[in-house]
Amino acid sequence: MDYQEQYRLWLAHAPVSYRGELSAMEGNETALKGCFGAELAFGTAGIRGIMGLGCNRLNEFTVRRTAQGIAKWLNGTDLPKSCAIGYDSRHNSRSYAEICAVALAETGIRVHIYHELAPTPMLSYAVRELGCGCGIMVTASHNAGQYNGIKCYGEDGCQMTDEPAAIVYREIQATPYFVLPKKTFDRLKTEGLIENIPESLWNAYIDRVMQEGLNLERVRTSGLNVVYTPLCGTGRRPVQELFRRIGVKYTMVAAQAEPDGDFTTCPYPNPETDAALNESYKVANEVHPDLIVGTDPDADRTAIAVPVEGGFRKLSGNELGCVLLDYILRTRSERGDLPKDAEIVKSIVSTPLADAIAAAYDVTTKNVLTGFKYIGGEILRLEATHDEDKFIFGFEESCGYLKGTYARDKDAVVATMLVCEAAAYAKENGMNLADYADALYRTFGCYAAYVQSIELQGITAPEVSRAFMANIREHTPDEVGGCKVTATVDYLTGIRTCLKCGKQSETGLPASNVFTLELGDQGKVILRPSGTEPKIKLYYTAIGKTWDEANALMERLKAAMSAFIPK
């Protein structure tokens, strides 16, 4: 069905109250193609898109259709017929959460819904604690304000894996857009099929996070002074409670303290960007803190910056991950409670500096595909043999961190607690966290990292993305930026090929459209389409003995790869 046919379908069958808005689109080819030129695809990250009318937009009909697909899948399994639902501060998040709740409850599924904004990791925690068959989080994470999304979780608290996601997608596609509910949210609450998640679970979550502390007394005695921003999202309440319990003096960024679906003071609330902390820098210039901490709108990612001469230095997701990793391993090694055969888990696109740090403590690194569900999957594997205590830390370069097994998604609340501990440790030793990161570079070498995001426009974006990946596989370069390509890893076939000897080995990971060019001990380039946005991403690592050497190599790598980037 082309976009004109989809448009006519909606114009004919949507409730009368929407006809005026739909009629206003007639003749506007840009609007029609944008709203009806494709259908939102359901994947392992659920669905995410711009809010508005149409099959390629997030609205009450596409949300309800998605929830109906989830309900059909759950009712066809042996899993508990219950679902936990959370939502963030975006426009329509509460409304979409109620729509999902009704769609599930009217099929007999018992729904547990948070009565107020809740971070994504708190939803993951609730799924496990309440023994639910699945979970739904209404959020678009760090995207701009016009976006929203539905993240789906399995009974283990991990984001949904490929097999159930494929079943859900088939059920969604077999469901009409305009099957309206027979009962209201309030009626289903009265009937007992929908109930609020109790406040006791909220408190239990904070209690559980606190258990992951290594030396919280260090924080209490450090006099640590923090500027904190929840970036207009869900982090304010849990992080404030955390600060109260661990004794952190903090200043809230008032301009970003309240929920704001427009993200007026931070149009792109992505903690990977320096701009996300602009309002925090203004406050920090007045109060002179030891540390700036920001959590993204659904409080699963954490950003930090520290005062330096002439301004502030924001640590990258890789840098913060390595600092936290070293702090955890150092502390546990000194205490003598680091388990034998301990493991850390990180995504394949995260810095190999972490591998070097872990090896220095005789700890194994497990590299998994991008997506925190794969880190959660490693925890599940350890749990199966009662070895979950061997999971030490998990992280992704995109500012996502987890210590502990209480949740199966990245958690900005526990990360904030660990950041405060590491900052207190650094302060004891006359440093800040930037100094800590620099000390790691002096020990292990200079690992420059850069992520290049190529935004693709229009409905042809999927085809452009597929052609890009096919091209790099068909025309794999012999060298990049003066560095010989020593091996390739094709995660679609699961094969690593040594280009010197021709030997092939299996990655042991699920198939994924990712391709890596290994450059010996000089670095690597990883190429992949984004799983949630119309983007192609290139992840560069350039390793040198000095920063001049590493940065010069980085520029050569980027210049060389430009020939492969779609124009």
C-alpha positions as CSV (number, residue, x, y, z in Angstrom):
1,M,0.0,0.0,0.0
2,D,1.5,3.3,-1.1
3,Y,1.3,6.6,0.9
4,Q,-1.7,7.8,-1.0
5,E,-3.6,4.6,-0.2
6,Q,-2.7,4.7,3.4
7,Y,-3.8,8.4,3.6
8,R,-7.2,7.6,2.1
9,L,-7.5,4.6,4.5
10,W,-7.0,6.9,7.5
11,L,-9.2,9.6,6.0
12,A,-12.0,7.1,5.6
13,H,-11.7,5.3,8.9
14,A,-10.2,7.6,11.6
15,P,-12.6,9.0,14.1
16,V,-14.5,12.1,13.0
17,S,-12.5,14.3,15.4
18,Y,-9.4,13.7,13.3
19,R,-10.9,14.3,9.9
20,G,-10.1,18.0,9.8
21,E,-6.4,17.6,10.6
22,L,-6.2,14.8,8.0
23,S,-8.0,16.8,5.3
24,A,-5.6,19.7,5.8
25,M,-2.8,17.4,4.6
26,E,-4.4,16.8,1.2
27,G,-2.1,17.9,-1.6
28,N,0.9,18.4,0.7
29,E,3.2,15.7,-0.7
30,T,5.9,16.3,1.9
31,A,3.5,15.8,4.8
32,L,1.8,12.9,3.2
33,K,5.0,11.0,2.5
34,G,6.3,11.8,6.0
35,C,3.2,10.6,7.8
36,F,2.1,7.8,5.5
37,G,5.1,6.8,3.4
38,A,6.0,3.9,5.7
39,E,4.8,2.1,8.8
40,L,6.6,2.3,12.1
41,A,8.5,-0.9,12.4
42,F,8.6,-2.9,15.7
43,G,12.0,-4.2,16.6
44,T,13.8,-5.3,19.7
45,A,13.8,-1.7,20.9
46,G,10.0,-1.4,20.3
47,I,8.9,1.5,18.2
48,R,10.0,5.1,18.2
49,G,9.0,8.0,16.0
50,I,7.7,11.6,15.6
51,M,4.3,12.2,17.2
52,G,1.5,13.0,14.8
53,L,-1.2,11.5,12.7
54,G,-0.4,8.7,10.2
55,C,1.0,5.1,10.1
56,N,4.6,6.5,10.2
57,R,3.9,8.6,13.3
58,L,3.3,7.8,17.0
59,N,-0.3,8.5,17.9
60,E,-3.1,6.8,19.9
61,F,-3.8,4.4,17.0
62,T,-0.2,3.2,16.3
63,V,0.4,3.0,20.1
64,R,-2.8,1.0,20.6
65,R,-2.1,-1.3,17.7
66,T,1.4,-1.9,19.1
67,A,0.0,-2.8,22.5
68,Q,-2.6,-5.1,20.9
69,G,0.3,-6.9,19.2
70,I,2.1,-7.3,22.5
71,A,-1.1,-8.6,24.2
72,K,-1.6,-11.2,21.4
73,W,2.0,-12.3,21.8
74,L,1.9,-12.5,25.6
75,N,-1.4,-14.4,25.6
76,G,0.1,-17.0,23.2
77,T,2.9,-17.8,25.6
78,D,3.3,-19.6,28.9
79,L,4.6,-16.4,30.6
80,P,2.6,-14.7,33.4
81,K,-0.3,-12.7,32.0
82,S,0.8,-9.5,33.6
83,C,2.7,-6.4,32.4
84,A,4.4,-3.5,34.1
85,I,4.2,0.0,32.5
86,G,6.3,3.1,33.1
87,Y,6.5,6.4,31.3
88,D,8.7,9.5,31.1
89,S,8.1,13.3,30.9
90,R,7.5,13.6,27.2
91,H,4.3,14.9,25.6
92,N,1.6,12.2,25.6
93,S,3.7,9.7,27.6
94,R,1.1,9.2,30.3
95,S,-1.7,9.1,27.7
96,Y,0.2,6.4,25.7
97,A,0.9,4.5,28.9
98,E,-2.9,4.4,29.6
99,I,-3.7,3.4,26.0
100,C,-1.2,0.5,26.4
101,A,-2.7,-0.5,29.7
102,V,-6.2,-0.6,28.3
103,A,-5.2,-2.6,25.2
104,L,-3.6,-5.3,27.4
105,A,-6.1,-5.3,30.3
106,E,-9.1,-5.7,28.0
107,T,-7.6,-9.1,26.9
108,G,-7.4,-10.2,30.5
109,I,-3.7,-9.2,31.1
110,R,-3.2,-7.7,34.6
111,V,-1.4,-4.3,34.3
112,H,0.8,-2.7,36.9
113,I,1.4,1.0,36.1
114,Y,3.6,3.6,37.8
115,H,1.4,6.4,39.2
116,E,4.1,9.0,38.3
117,L,7.2,9.5,36.1
118,A,9.6,6.6,36.5
119,P,13.1,6.0,35.0
120,T,13.5,3.2,32.5
121,P,15.7,1.1,34.9
122,M,12.9,1.3,37.5
123,L,10.6,-0.3,34.9
124,S,13.1,-3.1,34.3
125,Y,13.3,-3.6,38.1
126,A,9.5,-3.7,38.4
127,V,9.1,-6.4,35.7
128,R,11.3,-8.7,37.7
129,E,10.0,-7.8,41.2
130,L,6.4,-8.2,40.2
131,G,6.9,-11.4,38.3
132,C,5.5,-9.9,35.1
133,G,5.5,-11.6,31.7
134,C,6.6,-8.4,30.0
135,G,7.0,-4.6,30.5
136,I,6.4,-1.4,28.5
137,M,8.3,1.9,28.9
138,V,6.9,4.9,27.1
139,T,9.9,7.0,26.2
140,A,12.1,8.2,23.3
141,S,15.1,8.2,25.6
142,H,17.4,11.1,24.5
143,N,15.6,12.1,21.3
144,A,14.2,15.6,20.7
145,G,10.8,16.6,22.0
146,Q,8.7,15.7,18.9
147,Y,9.6,12.1,19.4
148,N,8.2,9.4,21.7
149,G,8.4,5.6,21.7
150,I,7.4,2.3,23.2
151,K,10.2,0.2,24.6
152,C,9.3,-3.4,25.3
153,Y,10.8,-5.8,27.9
154,G,10.7,-9.5,28.4
155,E,10.0,-11.3,31.7
156,D,13.7,-11.1,32.6
157,G,13.7,-7.3,32.6
158,C,15.8,-7.1,29.4
159,Q,14.6,-5.4,26.3
160,M,12.7,-7.8,24.1
161,T,14.9,-10.1,22.0
162,D,14.7,-10.9,18.3
163,E,12.4,-13.9,18.4
164,P,9.5,-12.5,20.5
165,A,9.9,-9.1,18.8
166,A,9.3,-10.8,15.4
167,I,6.2,-12.4,16.7
168,V,4.9,-9.1,18.1
169,Y,5.6,-7.4,14.8
170,R,3.6,-10.0,12.9
171,E,0.7,-9.6,15.3
172,I,0.9,-5.8,14.9
173,Q,0.8,-6.1,11.2
174,A,-2.3,-8.3,11.4
175,T,-4.1,-5.8,13.6
176,P,-6.3,-3.0,12.1
177,Y,-5.5,0.6,13.1
178,F,-8.9,1.6,14.2
179,V,-10.1,-1.2,16.6
180,L,-11.2,1.1,19.5
181,P,-11.3,0.1,23.2
182,K,-14.5,-1.2,24.7
183,K,-13.7,0.0,28.2
184,T,-12.0,3.0,29.7
185,F,-8.8,3.1,31.8
186,D,-10.7,4.0,34.9
187,R,-13.3,1.3,34.4
188,L,-10.5,-1.3,34.1
189,K,-8.9,0.0,37.3
190,T,-12.2,-0.4,39.0
191,E,-12.4,-4.0,37.8
192,G,-8.9,-4.6,39.2
193,L,-7.2,-5.4,35.9
194,I,-5.1,-2.2,36.1
195,E,-3.5,-1.2,39.4
196,N,-0.8,1.3,40.4
197,I,2.6,0.0,41.3
198,P,2.9,0.6,45.0
199,E,5.2,3.2,46.5
200,S,6.9,0.4,48.4
201,L,8.5,-0.8,45.1
202,W,9.8,2.7,44.4
203,N,11.6,2.7,47.8
204,A,12.8,-0.9,47.4
205,Y,14.4,0.1,44.1
206,I,16.4,2.9,45.8
207,D,17.3,0.5,48.6
208,R,18.6,-2.0,46.0
209,V,20.6,0.7,44.2
210,M,22.3,1.6,47.5
211,Q,23.4,-2.0,48.0
212,E,25.7,-1.5,45.0
213,G,27.8,1.1,46.9
214,L,31.4,0.2,47.5
215,N,32.4,2.8,50.1
216,L,29.5,5.3,50.6
217,E,31.1,6.6,53.8
218,R,33.8,8.0,51.5
219,V,31.2,10.2,49.9
220,R,29.7,11.3,53.2
221,T,33.1,12.5,54.5
222,S,34.3,14.1,51.3
223,G,32.2,17.2,51.3
224,L,31.4,16.5,47.6
225,N,29.6,19.4,46.0
226,V,27.6,18.5,42.9
227,V,25.5,20.4,40.3
228,Y,22.7,18.1,39.0
229,T,20.3,18.3,36.1
230,P,17.6,15.8,35.3
231,L,17.3,17.4,31.9
232,C,13.5,18.0,32.4
233,G,13.0,14.3,32.8
234,T,12.4,11.4,35.3
235,G,15.7,11.5,37.3
236,R,14.9,14.3,39.7
237,R,13.1,12.3,42.5
238,P,15.3,9.2,42.6
239,V,18.5,11.1,42.3
240,Q,17.5,13.6,45.0
241,E,16.7,10.7,47.3
242,L,20.0,9.1,46.5
243,F,21.9,12.3,47.3
244,R,20.0,12.6,50.5
245,R,20.9,9.1,51.6
246,I,24.6,9.3,50.7
247,G,25.1,12.8,52.0
248,V,25.9,14.8,48.8
249,K,25.6,18.5,48.8
250,Y,24.0,19.4,45.5
251,T,22.5,22.3,43.5
252,M,19.7,21.5,41.2
253,V,19.7,23.2,37.7
254,A,16.4,25.0,38.3
255,A,15.7,25.6,34.5
256,Q,15.7,21.8,34.0
257,A,14.2,20.6,37.3
258,E,10.6,20.3,36.2
259,P,9.3,17.9,33.5
260,D,9.1,19.6,30.1
261,G,8.2,17.7,27.0
262,D,9.5,20.5,24.8
263,F,12.9,20.4,26.5
264,T,12.9,24.2,26.1
265,T,16.4,24.7,27.6
266,C,17.9,21.6,26.0
267,P,16.3,20.8,22.6
268,Y,18.3,17.6,22.1
269,P,18.6,16.1,25.6
270,N,21.3,13.6,24.7
271,P,24.0,13.2,27.5
272,E,26.5,12.3,24.8
273,T,26.6,15.9,23.7
274,D,28.3,18.8,25.5
275,A,25.3,21.0,24.7
276,A,23.2,18.9,27.1
277,L,25.0,20.4,30.0
278,N,25.0,24.1,28.9
279,E,22.5,25.1,31.6
280,S,24.6,23.2,34.2
281,Y,27.7,25.1,33.2
282,K,25.9,28.4,34.0
283,V,24.9,27.2,37.4
284,A,28.4,25.7,38.0
285,N,30.0,29.1,37.3
286,E,28.1,30.5,40.2
287,V,28.5,27.7,42.8
288,H,31.9,26.2,41.8
289,P,31.1,22.5,42.3
290,D,33.5,19.5,42.3
291,L,31.3,17.8,39.7
292,I,28.4,18.2,37.3
293,V,26.0,15.3,36.8
294,G,23.2,15.0,34.2
295,T,20.7,12.2,33.6
296,D,18.8,12.0,30.4
297,P,14.9,12.2,30.3
298,D,14.3,8.5,31.1
299,A,17.2,8.4,33.5
300,D,19.0,5.5,32.0
301,R,22.1,7.5,30.8
302,T,24.5,9.6,32.7
303,A,26.8,12.5,31.7
304,I,29.4,14.2,33.8
305,A,31.7,17.2,33.6
306,V,34.3,18.7,35.9
307,P,35.7,22.2,36.3
308,V,39.1,22.7,34.6
309,E,41.1,25.8,34.0
310,G,39.2,28.1,31.6
311,G,35.9,26.1,31.8
312,F,34.6,22.6,32.1
313,R,35.7,19.2,30.7
314,K,32.9,16.8,29.8
315,L,34.0,13.2,30.0
316,S,32.8,11.0,27.1
317,G,30.8,7.9,27.7
318,N,33.9,5.8,27.1
319,E,36.0,7.9,29.5
320,L,33.4,7.7,32.3
321,G,32.9,4.0,31.7
322,C,36.6,3.4,32.1
323,V,36.9,5.6,35.2
324,L,34.0,3.7,36.9
325,L,35.4,0.4,35.8
326,D,38.8,1.1,37.2
327,Y,37.4,2.5,40.4
328,I,35.2,-0.6,40.9
329,L,38.0,-3.1,40.2
330,R,40.5,-1.1,42.2
331,T,38.3,-0.9,45.2
332,R,37.2,-4.5,45.1
333,S,40.8,-5.7,44.5
334,E,42.0,-3.8,47.5
335,R,39.2,-5.2,49.6
336,G,40.0,-8.7,48.4
337,D,36.4,-9.5,47.3
338,L,36.9,-9.5,43.5
339,P,35.5,-12.9,42.4
340,K,37.7,-15.5,40.6
341,D,36.7,-15.5,36.9
342,A,35.1,-12.1,37.3
343,E,33.6,-10.5,34.1
344,I,32.9,-7.1,32.8
345,V,30.6,-6.7,29.8
346,K,30.6,-3.9,27.2
347,S,29.4,-3.3,23.7
348,I,31.6,-4.0,20.7
349,V,31.6,-0.3,19.9
350,S,32.9,0.8,23.3
351,T,36.5,1.6,23.8
352,P,39.1,-1.3,23.9
353,L,40.7,0.7,26.7
354,A,38.2,-1.1,29.0
355,D,39.6,-4.4,27.9
356,A,43.1,-3.3,28.9
357,I,42.0,-2.1,32.3
358,A,40.1,-5.3,33.0
359,A,43.1,-7.4,32.0
360,A,45.3,-5.5,34.4
361,Y,43.0,-6.8,37.2
362,D,42.9,-10.3,35.7
363,V,39.2,-9.8,34.8
364,T,37.6,-11.1,31.6
365,T,35.9,-8.7,29.2
366,K,32.9,-9.9,27.3
367,N,32.2,-7.9,24.2
368,V,28.5,-8.0,23.0
369,L,26.4,-6.4,20.3
370,T,25.2,-2.9,20.8
371,G,22.1,-2.7,22.9
372,F,21.9,-3.2,26.7
373,K,19.7,-6.2,26.3
374,Y,22.9,-8.1,25.3
375,I,24.6,-7.1,28.5
376,G,21.5,-8.2,30.3
377,G,21.7,-11.5,28.4
378,E,25.2,-12.1,29.8
379,I,23.9,-11.5,33.3
380,L,21.2,-14.1,32.6
381,R,23.8,-16.6,31.4
382,L,25.7,-16.2,34.6
383,E,22.5,-16.5,36.7
384,A,21.8,-19.8,35.0
385,T,24.9,-21.3,36.7
386,H,24.4,-19.3,39.9
387,D,27.5,-17.2,39.0
388,E,25.8,-13.8,38.9
389,D,28.2,-12.4,41.5
390,K,30.9,-12.7,38.7
391,F,29.2,-9.8,36.8
392,I,31.1,-6.7,37.9
393,F,30.1,-3.9,35.6
394,G,28.5,-3.3,32.2
395,F,28.6,-0.3,30.0
396,E,28.1,1.2,26.5
397,E,29.9,4.1,25.1
398,S,26.6,6.0,24.7
399,C,26.7,6.9,28.5
400,G,24.9,3.8,29.7
401,Y,26.2,1.9,32.9
402,L,25.0,-0.8,35.2
403,K,26.4,-2.3,38.4
404,G,24.4,-5.1,39.9
405,T,21.8,-7.5,38.6
406,Y,18.6,-6.0,40.0
407,A,17.8,-4.4,36.6
408,R,18.7,-5.5,33.1
409,D,19.0,-2.0,31.5
410,K,21.4,0.8,32.0
411,D,20.7,2.8,35.1
412,A,21.6,6.5,35.6
413,V,20.7,6.3,39.3
414,V,23.3,3.7,40.2
415,A,25.8,5.3,37.8
416,T,25.3,8.6,39.6
417,M,26.0,6.9,42.9
418,L,29.2,5.3,41.6
419,V,30.3,8.6,40.0
420,C,30.0,10.3,43.4
421,E,32.1,7.6,45.0
422,A,34.8,7.8,42.3
423,A,34.8,11.6,42.6
424,A,35.2,11.4,46.3
425,Y,38.1,8.9,45.9
426,A,39.7,11.3,43.4
427,K,39.2,14.2,45.7
428,E,40.9,12.3,48.5
429,N,43.9,11.9,46.2
430,G,44.0,15.5,45.1
431,M,42.4,14.8,41.7
432,N,39.1,15.2,39.9
433,L,37.6,12.7,37.5
434,A,39.3,14.2,34.5
435,D,42.6,13.7,36.2
436,Y,41.5,10.1,36.9
437,A,40.9,9.5,33.2
438,D,44.2,11.1,32.3
439,A,46.0,8.8,34.7
440,L,44.5,5.8,32.9
441,Y,45.7,7.2,29.6
442,R,49.2,7.5,31.0
443,T,49.1,3.9,32.2
444,F,47.5,2.2,29.2
445,G,48.0,4.6,26.2
446,C,46.0,7.2,24.5
447,Y,42.8,5.8,23.1
448,A,41.1,8.4,20.9
449,A,37.4,7.6,20.2
450,Y,35.0,9.3,17.8
451,V,31.4,8.5,16.7
452,Q,30.3,9.8,13.3
453,S,26.6,9.9,12.8
454,I,25.3,10.2,9.2
455,E,21.7,11.3,9.2
456,L,19.6,9.9,6.4
457,Q,16.6,11.8,5.1
458,G,13.3,10.6,3.6
459,I,11.6,7.3,3.1
460,T,14.6,6.0,1.1
461,A,16.8,6.0,4.3
462,P,16.5,2.2,4.8
463,E,17.7,1.5,1.2
464,V,20.6,3.9,1.5
465,S,21.6,2.3,4.8
466,R,21.5,-1.2,3.3
467,A,23.5,-0.1,0.2
468,F,26.2,1.5,2.4
469,M,26.7,-1.7,4.4
470,A,26.7,-3.8,1.3
471,N,29.4,-1.5,-0.3
472,I,31.8,-1.8,2.6
473,R,31.5,-5.6,2.5
474,E,32.0,-5.8,-1.2
475,H,34.8,-3.2,-1.4
476,T,36.7,-3.8,1.9
477,P,39.8,-1.6,1.9
478,D,43.3,-3.0,2.4
479,E,44.3,0.0,4.5
480,V,42.6,2.9,6.2
481,G,44.5,6.2,6.9
482,G,47.9,4.5,6.4
483,C,47.0,1.6,8.7
484,K,46.8,-1.9,7.3
485,V,43.5,-3.7,7.8
486,T,44.6,-6.8,9.7
487,A,41.2,-8.4,10.1
488,T,37.5,-7.9,9.4
489,V,34.6,-8.9,11.5
490,D,31.2,-9.4,9.8
491,Y,28.6,-9.7,12.6
492,L,26.0,-10.5,10.0
493,T,27.7,-13.8,9.2
494,G,29.3,-14.1,12.6
495,I,32.8,-14.5,11.1
496,R,36.1,-12.8,11.9
497,T,38.7,-13.1,9.1
498,C,42.4,-12.6,9.6
499,L,43.6,-10.9,6.4
500,K,47.2,-12.0,6.9
501,C,46.7,-15.7,7.2
502,G,43.1,-16.1,6.0
503,K,42.0,-17.9,9.2
504,Q,38.4,-17.5,10.1
505,S,36.7,-17.8,13.5
506,E,33.2,-17.4,14.8
507,T,32.2,-14.4,16.9
508,G,29.6,-16.4,18.9
509,L,27.3,-13.4,18.8
510,P,23.8,-13.1,17.2
511,A,23.6,-11.9,13.6
512,S,23.7,-8.2,13.3
513,N,24.3,-5.8,10.5
514,V,27.7,-4.5,11.8
515,F,31.1,-4.6,10.1
516,T,34.5,-4.0,11.7
517,L,37.8,-3.1,10.2
518,E,40.6,-4.0,12.6
519,L,43.8,-2.1,12.3
520,G,46.1,-4.2,14.5
521,D,47.2,-2.4,17.6
522,Q,46.5,1.0,16.1
523,G,42.7,0.9,16.4
524,K,39.6,0.0,14.5
525,V,36.6,1.3,12.6
526,I,33.1,-0.2,13.2
527,L,30.2,0.5,10.9
528,R,26.5,0.0,11.6
529,P,23.1,1.4,10.9
530,S,21.3,2.9,14.0
531,G,18.7,0.6,15.4
532,T,16.4,3.4,16.5
533,E,16.9,6.3,14.1
534,P,17.5,6.9,10.3
535,K,21.3,7.1,10.7
536,I,24.5,5.3,9.8
537,K,27.1,5.3,12.5
538,L,30.9,4.9,12.3
539,Y,32.8,4.2,15.5
540,Y,36.5,5.1,15.3
541,T,39.3,4.1,17.7
542,A,42.8,5.5,17.2
543,I,45.5,4.4,19.6
544,G,48.8,6.2,20.1
545,K,51.6,6.6,22.6
546,T,50.8,10.4,22.8
547,W,47.6,12.4,22.1
548,D,49.3,14.1,19.1
549,E,49.9,10.6,17.6
550,A,46.4,9.3,18.4
551,N,44.6,12.5,17.2
552,A,46.6,12.6,14.0
553,L,45.7,9.0,13.2
554,M,42.1,9.7,14.0
555,E,42.0,12.5,11.4
556,R,43.5,10.2,8.8
557,L,40.9,7.5,9.6
558,K,38.0,9.8,9.2
559,A,39.4,11.2,5.9
560,A,39.9,7.8,4.5
561,M,36.4,6.6,5.4
562,S,34.7,9.6,3.8
563,A,34.9,7.9,0.5
564,F,32.4,5.3,1.7
565,I,29.8,7.8,3.2
566,P,26.7,8.4,1.1
567,K,26.6,11.9,-0.3
